[in-house]
Amino acid sequence: MGFIEEALMQKWQVTFVDDHGDQSVEQFTCKQQPSLEEAAQMIRAKLLPIAAKLDLNDLEGRTDEPTVKNLKNQNSIQILDITPVS
């Protein structure tokens, strides 16, 4: 990634309830605000790297936001907010 591309990237703070019921915050760098599904994929990759490699084909295409639903149903992780970091 070049200098100009890096300069266009922005940090986003994703606030979520983790699998212990505690509110947590992670920061990610993206060109634009991530959707709820994109944020869920980033959270899953960071907190559950093995699970992130699993295929959600049985959910993809049949349900909206499969990663969001999977995190909530299987891991009790729920995204609360996505905000820019200033």
JOURTA-V476350 format. One record per residue. RES is the residue in one small letter. SS is DSSP state (a for helix, b for strand, c for the rest). OMEGA is omega as a letter, one per 20 degrees, with the letter a starting at -180 (NA if undefined). D_FIRST is the distance of its C-alpha to the first C-alpha in Angstrom with 1 decimal. Layout:
RES,SS,OMEGA,D_FIRST ; RES,SS,OMEGA,D_FIRST
This chain:
m,c,a,0.0 ; g,c,a,3.8 ; f,a,a,6.8 ; i,a,r,8.3 ; e,a,r,6.2 ; e,a,a,6.6 ; a,a,r,10.1 ; l,a,a,10.9 ; m,c,r,10.5 ; q,b,r,13.9 ; k,b,r,15.7 ; w,b,r,18.4 ; q,b,r,21.4 ; v,b,r,23.1 ; t,b,a,26.8 ; f,b,r,28.7 ; v,b,a,31.9 ; d,c,a,31.3 ; d,c,r,33.6 ; h,c,a,36.0 ; g,c,r,36.5 ; d,c,r,34.7 ; q,b,a,32.3 ; s,b,r,28.8 ; v,b,r,25.6 ; e,b,r,22.0 ; q,b,r,18.9 ; f,b,r,15.7 ; t,b,a,12.6 ; c,b,r,12.4 ; k,c,a,12.2 ; q,c,a,16.0 ; q,c,r,18.8 ; p,c,r,18.9 ; s,c,r,22.2 ; l,a,r,24.7 ; e,a,r,23.9 ; e,a,r,20.1 ; a,a,r,21.0 ; a,a,r,23.6 ; q,a,r,21.2 ; m,a,r,18.9 ; i,a,a,22.1 ; r,a,r,23.5 ; a,a,a,20.6 ; k,a,a,20.9 ; l,a,a,24.7 ; l,c,a,25.8 ; p,a,r,23.3 ; i,a,r,26.1 ; a,a,a,27.1 ; a,a,a,23.6 ; k,c,a,23.9 ; l,c,a,27.2 ; d,c,r,27.7 ; l,c,a,29.1 ; n,c,a,30.5 ; d,c,r,33.9 ; l,c,a,32.5 ; e,b,r,29.8 ; g,c,r,31.5 ; r,c,a,34.6 ; t,b,r,33.5 ; d,c,r,31.1 ; e,c,a,28.4 ; p,a,a,29.3 ; t,a,r,26.9 ; v,a,a,28.4 ; k,a,r,31.9 ; n,a,r,31.3 ; l,a,a,30.0 ; k,a,a,33.0 ; n,a,a,35.6 ; q,a,a,34.6 ; n,a,r,33.1 ; s,c,r,34.5 ; i,c,a,31.1 ; q,b,r,31.1 ; i,b,a,28.4 ; l,b,a,30.1 ; d,b,r,27.6 ; i,b,a,24.1 ; t,b,r,23.6 ; p,b,r,21.0 ; v,c,a,20.7 ; s,c,NA,21.9
